[in-house]
C-alpha cells in the first residue's frame, strides 16, 4: 500500500435505491489540510462517515495507514480522529473528564492518558478550562474541545466535518488557525460547502458533486477554475456604454444604474488596468472598481460539466 495515510478505492454507497456516491477514488499521503468541498447533499457527509468507519459502504475499500477499514475496523480507527458536524460533547462533564473519557474510548494505554489529555488541552489552548463544565463554555470553546477529542490519541488522520459551522467571525478565525496548526503534524480532511473556508486553509481540494469526484488537485489548480469573469466599474463622468465597450474584446456590458456598469470578459489579465488608465487619461472620475469571481454554484456546474474532459 506504500506510505499513504488514507486510500479510498472505488467507493460507492447506496441508500435503498439511490446512489449517494459512486466510484470515489483518492489518496492522502502527507500532512496538511485537504478540503472536501461540495454543495449540500453532494455526498460529502456520506464519504466522511464511511472513511471514519461510522457507515459501511455498499462497494469499494478504504485503507487507513494501510489497514482495510472494513476488515479490521478497531485497528484502523486507532489512526483516525473525527469531529462530526455536531460535536459529541457530554456537557455535564468537565473538559478534562471528557477528554480522559475520549482517550479511553480510543483504547489508549491507561498510563498514557494523562499526558495525552494535557497535550490535547495545550494544543487547543484550553488548558485553563480543564476543570470547567463543558456546558459553561462558549460555542467557540466547545468546538475546541471537540477538536481536542479528535486529536487526544494523536492520530495520523483527523477528519473535521464543517468545523466552523455556527461560529461567529472571530471564533471562525481562531478555529482556522488551530486547524492550520494541527495540520503541521497530522493529515487533516476538512469538509465544507463554504468556498472561502477552503481558500483560507486548504492545500489540496477534493470536490464532490452529485455523488462523483469532479475535481482533485491543488488549491492553485482549483483557483484556475474560479477565474474572475466580470467586474463592476463606477464612474463620476461616464463616457457611455459604447466607449467603455470599445476598450474590451468579446465582452458583454450592462448598465446597472447611472455611471455604474458590469463588464464581462474572458481570460484577459490586464483588463482592469486598461479601464483604470483610460479613466485617468480621460478624466472619467473613477469611483469604484470591483472584480467579481464566479459563485460556488457556478463552479460546481462548470466542474460537473467538465468531468468528462478531465
N, C-alpha and C positions, 0 to 999 in steps of 0.2 A: 504493500500500500504506500510505500515511500514515506515522506515526512508530513503528509497533510494532516492538519488538525481535524478538519471536517471534510468529508467527501460524500456528496449526495449523487446517487446514481439512478437515473430513470424513475424519479419519484412521482407517483401518481396516487391520487386519493379520490374516492367516490363516496358521496353521501347519498344513500339509496340509489337513484338513477343518475343523479347529476355529478359530473366530474368537477371537483373543486380545483384540482391542479393536475396537470398532465406532463409527464416526462421532463421533470425539472432536473437539470444536471449542473452542479457547480462544485468548486473546491475552495477551501480556505487553508492557506499554507503557512501564514505567519501572523505576528501580532499586528494590531492596527484595527481600525473601525471599518467594517463592511456594512453598507446601508442596504437594507432590504426594502425597496420602495414599491409602492403600488397603491392604487386608489382603494377606497373601502370596498371590501367584497372581492378583491382581485385574487385572493388566495394566500395572502401573507401569513395570516394567523394559522391557517391550516399547515402551511410549510413549517412555521416555527414550532407549532405543537408537536409535529412529527419529529423534527430534529431534536427536540428536547425530551422525546420519549413519553409525551403526555397522550399521544394519539398513535395508534398503529396504522400504518399506511396500507392501502389496498395493494399497491405494487411498488417495486423498487427497493433500494437499500440505502441506509445511512451508516457511515462509518465515523466514529469519534475516536481520534487518536489510533486509527487502525482497527478498532473493535466494532464489530457489527452490532448496532444498537438493538436490533430486534432479537438477535440470537443470544446476546449477553448484556441485557439492559442494566443490571446492577453495576457491573464493571465499567461499562461505557459512561454511565451517568456520574461516576466519580469525577469525570473530566469536564462536566457541564455545570455552569451556574445559570440560573434562569430567573428573570424578573418578569412575570406576566403583567398584562396591562393593569390589572387590579392587584397591587402588591398583597401577598398573602400574609398580612400582619395580624398578630394576636395582640390587640390593642390594650388588653389588661395586663400584659407582661411589661417589665422594664426592657429597655433596649438591650441591655446585657443578657438578661434571661432569654430573650427571644433569639439572639444570635447564638447563644450556647445551645439552645434547642435545635436551631438550624444546623449547627455543626454536627450534633449527634445524629440528626436525620441523614446527614451525608456520610454516616458511618466513619467519622473521623476517630482515630485512637483517642481515648479519654485524656491521656497525658498531653495531647497536642491542642486540646480545645481552648484552654485559657489563653494561650499565646495567639491562636488563630483569631479568637474574638477580639483581642486587643489590637491585632494587626488590622483587622477589617474596620474597627472603630476609628483607628487613626487614619487609615486610608480614606475613609469617607468623612473625615473631620467631624465626628460625632462623639468623641471620647467623653466630652463634658456632659453628654446626655446619657451616659451608661446606666445610671440609676433612675432615670426618669421613665414614667409610664409612656408607652408609645402613643396612647390616645391624647396625651397632653402636648404632643409635638405639632408643629405646623405642617402643612402639606408638603412643602419642600424638604423638610427634615424627615418626614415619614418616607418620602421617596429615597432619601439617602440610606435609611435603614433597610429599605427594600433592596437597594444595590449592595449594601453590606452583606445581606444574607446570600446574595448571589455569588459573592467572592470569598466568603468566610473560609471555604475549604481550598482556596487558591486553585481554582480550576484552570485548565488551559483555555477553555472556551466559555465566553459569557454572552448570554442572549438577553437582550433588553427589548421588550415589546412596548412601543410608544412611551418611552420613559419620561417625556416631558409633558404628557397629557394633563391638562387641568392645572398646570402651574402658572404663576404669574411671570411676567417678563424677567424679573431679577432672578427668580428661582430657576428659570429655564437656563439662563446664562451659567449659573452655579453648577447645575447638573451636567450641562455640556462640558464644562471644564473638568468636572470629575470623570466623565466618560473618557475624555481625551487622556487623562492621567492614567486611568486603568488600562487603556489600550496600549500603553507603553510596554506592558509585560503580559498582556492577555490578548487573545484574538476575540474581538467583540463583534457580534452581529446585532445590528440595531434596526428594528422595524419601525417604519413611519410612513405617513402619507403626506408629510409636510416637506416640500422641496427645500426650503431654507434650512431645515434641520440637517438634511443630508449635506448640503453645501457647506454648512458650518463645521461639521465634524468628521465626515467620512473620507476615507482614502479610496475606497472602491465601491461600486454600486452593482447590485443585482436587482433587476426590476421585473416584477411580475404583473402581468395584465391578463385578465380573463383566464387565469389559471396556467399561463405559459410564461416561461422566462423570455422576455423580449429584449433585454439588454443585460450584458455582463461585461464590466470593464472598469477603467479608472475614472476618477472624477473628471479628469481632463477630457477623456473621450466623451463623457456624458455631456460636458459643457458645450461640445461642438453641436449637440442636438438642440441646445436651447439658445442658439444664436439669436440676437435681437432681430425683430422683423419690422419694427415700426418705431417712430419717435414722435413726440408732440412738441411743437415749437410755438412760442407765443411772442408776437412782435407788436411793439407800440405803433410802428408805422409800417403796415403790411403792404408789400408791392402787389398783392393779389395772387390768386391761385396759379395763373398761367406762368408768371415769372418764377414762382417757387418750384413749380413742376419742371421747368426747364433745367434746373440745377441737378436733376436726378433722373437717371435712366430707369426704365422698366418699373416705375413705381406708381402706386395709386396715391391720391392725395384727397383728403376730405377736410372741409372747413367745419370746425366744431362750434365755434362762435366767433365773433368779430376778433380778428387778429390771432386766433388760435387754430392751428392746423395739425392733423395727424398725417404723417408721411410714411408710406410703406416702401420698403426697399428689399432687395435681395443681395446678400453677400457683397457688401460694399463697405470696406473698413473705414474709409476716410469721409464717409458721407456727412457726419455731423460737423466735422471740421469745415467742410465746404460751405455749409449753411452759416456757420459762425463767421467765417471770413467774409462771406457775401453780405451778411447783415452789418458787420462793422464797416466794410468798404462803402456800402450804400446808405449807411445811417438808418437802418430799419428799426433801431431801438429794441434789441433782443432782450426779452424779459425772462424767458424760461426755455429750457430745452431738456426734455426728459425721454431717455431711451427706454423702450418697453420690451421686456422679454416675453416670450410666449408663455402662456399659462401651463400649469402642470397637466391639465386635462388635454390640452393640445399636444403636449409631448407624449402622453400616453397614446393618443390617437396616432400620432406620427410613428411611434415605435411599433405599435401593433401592426400598422400598415407596412413598416419596413422589415418586419421579421423575416419575410420571405427572401429578402435580399441579403440578409446577414449570413 
